[in-house]
Amino acid sequence: MIRSMTGYGMAEAARENCKMTVEMKAVNNRYLDFNIRLPRVLNPFEARIRSLLKQYMQRGKVDVYVSYEDLSESSASVLYHREVAEQYYRHLHQIAEDFGLESKISVTTLASYPDVLKIEEEERDIEVLWEPLQEALSAAAAQFLAAREKEGEFLKDDILKKLTAMEGDVAFIEEKAPEMVERFRAGLKEKVSELLQEKTMDEGRIIQEVTIYADKVSIDEELVRLKSHIKAMRDILGGDENVGRKMDFLAQEMNRESNTILSKSDDLSVSDHAIELKTNVEKIREQVQNIE
C-alpha cells in the first residue's frame, strides 16, 4: 500500500471523569519526527504515546496535540484549619484589648487569613487516564493512516501515468536509435578517411576519434537501465511495503539515464522525447518526496 506522508486525524474519547481529544497532522520528512504537545498532567505518558504512534507510521514530521478535560464534580477539596483560625481570633482580640480598639471580627475577615481555609488537590491515580488517552490516540492514528492511504492512491495513479508516458518515449527513442548509429558510422567513416589522407597516420589518433564518436552515439545501455528502473518502480507501486526511499533512489537513477540520453542525442525528435523523459522523471521525483 502506497501512503502519502501528509495526513490528518482527530478523535475523542470520554469517560465519566475525563475527556481526551487528540489531533494529529503531518508533512513529508526524511525521517520520523514527532512534535507532541501535552497538558502537564499527561507528560508521564509521552514515551508510551511515541511507541503507540510508531505502529502507524514510519516517516514524516508529525504534530500531535492532546487536550484533557476533567469532568469530575470536584478535583479539589477545601480544608478548614480550626486551630489556625482560633489563634488568629485570640490574637486579634488581644490586640483590640491592648490598644483599646473596637473588635469587629467577621467570618469573612477571619477566613481570609492565610491557612485558615486551604484548597488541596485530590490525589488521583493518573494511570486511569491512559485508557481514554490510548483510545483517542488509536482512533486518531487510524483516521490519520486512512487519509495517508487515500492520498497515496492518488500519488500512485499519477506516477503510473507518468511511467506509461516514459515507456512511450523510450520506445520512440529505441526506434530512432539505429538511425543515430547509421549517422555515427557515416561520420566515423568520413573522419577516418580524413585521417588516412594525412602523410603521417597516427594510429592512436584514429583510436581516440573512434572512442569519442562511439561514446557520443551509443545509448543502448542507458535505455536498458531506464527500462529496468521503470519496471522496478511499477513493481514497487504494486507492493505492500513502505517504499518511499527506494522510489527516491530509482527516480534519481532514471534522471541520470535521461540526462545521458539527452546529452548524446544528435536527432531533434529524439531530443524532444528525451526532454519529455526528463520532465516526467522530475515530476515523479517531486511526488516521491511525499511517499512514506
C-alpha positions in Angstrom: 0.0 0.0 0.0 1.5 3.3 -1.1 1.0 6.0 1.6 1.5 9.7 1.4 3.4 11.4 4.2 0.8 14.1 4.6 -2.3 13.3 6.6 -4.7 14.4 9.3 -6.6 12.7 12.1 -8.7 13.7 15.0 -10.6 11.7 17.7 -12.1 12.0 21.1 -12.6 9.5 24.0 -14.6 10.2 27.1 -15.1 8.6 30.5 -17.2 9.6 33.5 -14.3 11.6 34.9 -12.5 12.9 31.8 -12.4 13.6 28.1 -9.4 13.3 25.8 -9.1 14.9 22.4 -6.2 14.0 20.0 -5.4 15.8 16.8 -2.5 15.0 14.5 -1.2 16.2 11.2 1.9 15.5 9.2 4.1 16.7 6.3 6.9 15.0 4.5 10.2 14.5 6.2 13.2 12.2 5.6 12.8 10.5 9.0 10.0 10.1 11.6 9.9 13.2 13.7 7.3 13.7 16.5 6.3 17.0 18.0 3.9 16.1 20.9 2.1 18.8 22.9 0.6 17.5 26.1 -1.1 19.0 29.2 1.2 18.8 32.2 -0.8 16.0 33.8 -0.2 13.8 30.8 3.5 14.3 30.5 4.4 10.9 32.0 2.7 9.2 29.0 4.9 10.8 26.3 7.1 7.7 25.8 4.0 5.5 25.5 2.5 7.8 23.0 5.5 7.7 20.8 5.7 3.9 21.0 2.0 3.6 20.0 2.2 6.0 17.1 5.2 4.3 15.6 2.9 1.3 14.9 1.0 3.5 12.4 3.8 5.5 10.6 7.5 5.3 9.7 8.3 8.7 8.1 7.1 12.2 8.3 7.1 15.3 10.6 4.1 14.6 12.8 2.5 17.2 15.1 0.3 15.7 17.8 -1.9 17.8 20.0 -3.6 16.3 23.1 -6.2 18.2 25.2 -7.6 16.9 28.5 -10.8 18.0 30.2 -11.6 17.0 33.8 -15.2 16.1 34.1 -15.3 15.0 37.7 -17.5 17.0 40.0 -14.6 18.0 42.2 -11.0 17.5 41.8 -10.1 19.6 44.8 -11.3 20.0 48.5 -11.3 22.9 50.9 -9.9 22.3 54.3 -10.7 24.3 57.4 -8.0 24.6 60.0 -9.8 25.4 63.2 -6.7 25.7 65.3 -5.2 28.3 63.0 -8.5 30.3 63.0 -8.7 30.1 66.7 -5.2 31.5 67.1 -6.0 34.4 64.7 -9.2 35.2 66.6 -7.5 35.1 70.0 -4.6 37.3 68.9 -7.0 39.8 67.2 -9.0 40.2 70.5 -5.7 40.6 72.4 -4.6 43.4 70.0 -8.0 45.1 70.5 -7.7 45.0 74.3 -4.1 46.2 74.3 -4.8 49.3 72.2 -8.4 50.0 73.3 -9.8 49.2 69.9 -13.3 48.1 68.9 -13.2 44.4 67.9 -15.3 43.6 64.9 -14.1 40.3 63.5 -16.4 38.9 60.8 -16.4 35.4 59.4 -15.2 36.7 56.0 -12.3 38.6 57.6 -11.2 35.6 59.6 -11.5 33.2 56.7 -9.3 35.4 54.5 -6.3 35.0 56.7 -3.6 32.6 55.4 -4.1 28.9 56.1 -7.5 29.2 57.7 -9.0 27.8 54.6 -6.8 25.8 52.3 -7.6 24.2 48.9 -5.9 20.9 48.3 -5.9 18.9 45.0 -7.2 15.5 45.4 -4.6 12.8 44.8 -5.5 10.6 41.8 -4.0 7.7 40.0 -3.0 9.1 36.6 -2.9 5.5 35.2 -6.7 5.7 34.9 -6.2 8.4 32.3 -4.1 6.1 30.0 -7.1 4.1 28.8 -9.1 7.0 27.3 -5.9 8.6 26.0 -4.9 5.4 24.3 -8.4 5.1 22.8 -8.3 8.6 21.4 -4.7 8.2 20.1 -5.5 4.9 18.3 -8.7 6.3 16.7 -7.0 9.5 15.5 -4.0 7.5 14.2 -6.3 5.1 12.3 -8.1 8.1 10.7 -4.7 9.7 10.0 -3.5 6.4 8.3 -6.6 6.2 6.2 -6.0 9.8 5.0 -2.4 8.9 4.1 -3.5 5.8 2.2 -6.2 7.7 0.3 -3.8 10.3 -0.9 -1.2 7.6 -1.6 -3.6 6.1 -4.1 -3.8 9.4 -6.0 0.0 9.6 -6.0 0.3 6.0 -7.2 -2.1 6.6 -10.1 -0.3 9.8 -11.1 3.1 8.1 -11.1 1.8 5.2 -13.1 0.5 7.5 -15.8 3.9 9.2 -16.0 5.7 5.9 -16.2 3.4 4.9 -19.1 4.3 8.2 -20.9 8.0 7.5 -20.2 7.7 4.0 -21.7 6.3 5.6 -24.9 9.2 8.0 -25.1 11.7 5.1 -24.5 10.0 3.1 -27.3 10.3 6.0 -29.7 14.0 6.6 -28.9 14.7 2.9 -29.3 13.2 3.0 -32.8 15.2 6.0 -33.8 18.5 4.7 -32.2 19.5 2.7 -35.4 19.4 5.9 -37.4 21.6 7.6 -34.9 24.0 4.7 -35.2 24.0 4.9 -39.0 24.8 8.6 -38.9 27.6 7.7 -36.5 29.1 5.2 -38.9 29.0 7.6 -41.7 30.6 10.3 -39.7 33.2 7.9 -38.4 34.0 6.7 -41.9 34.4 10.3 -43.0 36.7 11.1 -40.1 38.9 8.1 -40.6 39.2 8.9 -44.3 40.4 12.4 -43.4 43.0 10.9 -41.1 44.2 8.4 -43.7 44.9 11.2 -46.1 47.4 12.6 -43.8 51.0 11.9 -44.7 51.8 10.5 -41.3 49.0 8.4 -39.9 48.7 8.3 -36.1 47.1 5.1 -35.1 46.5 6.4 -31.6 44.6 9.4 -33.0 42.3 7.1 -35.0 41.5 5.0 -31.9 40.8 8.2 -29.9 38.4 9.5 -32.6 36.6 6.2 -32.8 36.3 6.1 -29.0 34.9 9.7 -28.9 32.3 9.0 -31.6 31.3 5.7 -30.0 30.7 7.4 -26.7 28.7 10.1 -28.2 26.2 7.9 -30.0 25.7 4.7 -28.0 22.6 4.9 -25.8 21.8 1.2 -25.6 23.0 0.8 -22.0 21.1 3.9 -20.9 17.9 2.6 -22.5 18.2 -0.8 -20.9 18.8 0.6 -17.5 16.0 3.1 -17.9 13.5 0.4 -18.8 14.7 -1.7 -15.9 14.2 1.2 -13.5 10.7 1.9 -14.9 9.8 -1.8 -14.4 11.2 -1.8 -10.8 9.1 1.3 -9.9 6.0 -0.4 -11.3 6.7 -3.5 -9.2 7.2 -1.3 -6.1 3.9 0.5 -6.7 2.2 -2.8 -6.7 3.7 -4.0 -3.4 2.5 -3.6 0.2 5.6 -2.2 1.9 6.6 1.4 2.6 8.9 2.2 -0.2 9.5 6.0 -0.3 13.3 5.7 0.0 13.5 3.0 -2.7 11.4 5.1 -5.1 13.5 8.1 -4.4 16.7 6.2 -5.4 15.1 4.9 -8.6 13.9 8.4 -9.5 17.5 9.6 -9.2 18.8 6.8 -11.4 16.1 7.5 -14.0 17.1 11.1 -14.0 20.7 10.2 -14.6 19.9 8.0 -17.6 17.5 10.6 -19.1 20.2 13.2 -18.9 22.7 11.0 -20.6 20.4 10.1 -23.4 19.6 13.8 -23.9 23.3 14.8 -24.0 24.1 12.0 -26.5 21.3 12.7 -28.9 22.0 14.3 -32.3 18.4 14.0 -33.5 15.9 16.7 -32.8 12.9 14.3 -32.4 15.0 12.1 -30.0 16.0 15.2 -28.1 12.3 16.2 -27.7 11.4 12.8 -26.3 14.4 12.8 -24.1 13.3 16.2 -22.7 9.8 14.7 -22.1 11.5 11.8 -20.3 13.4 14.2 -18.1 10.3 16.3 -17.4 8.3 13.3 -16.2 11.2 12.0 -14.1 11.4 15.4 -12.4 7.6 15.3 -11.7 7.9 11.7 -10.3 10.8 12.8 -8.1 8.6 15.5 -6.6 5.8 13.1 -6.0 8.1 10.5 -4.4 9.2 13.1 -1.9 5.8 12.8 -0.3 5.6 9.0 -0.2 6.2 7.2 3.1 
